[in-house]
């Protein structure tokens, strides 16, 4: 019985956290995205500093792999950029994903035209190419609005998820 109550408490706590995150995401989507990006930047800075320290120790031991030091320095620069220019980095990330989606859609269309002339999956690939192209164009032309929409959807899912966890915890109590 003790294990069930501990499990129930964990469900309630996780449910409340998810629910509150969902509310925050819905009512302040850009702030939520900026906060997540800021924390990501801080984690990147911390990991980069550790990587640089390890690389410097490897220099002293004559075991340095130059890639590790270069990777750590680049990650540090990116982390600092994200922390200092959080909103710009979100925009840039969304634009890059948009460009990637557009290029992927174009590549799929080229594959359809040149390789897959007759296939059962042709219609599915055409549909996928069109959806990917539309998605890429939307991300590329409206980066901040796209971020807000994605965070809003995530917030809605978090509220549903949190509510389900709380509901299950209540039902477990009655067992």
Secondary structure as UniProt FT lines:
FT   HELIX           2..27
FT   HELIX           29..60
FT   TURN            61..62
FT   HELIX           66..84
FT   HELIX           86..114
FT   TURN            120..121
FT   HELIX           122..141
FT   HELIX           143..173
//
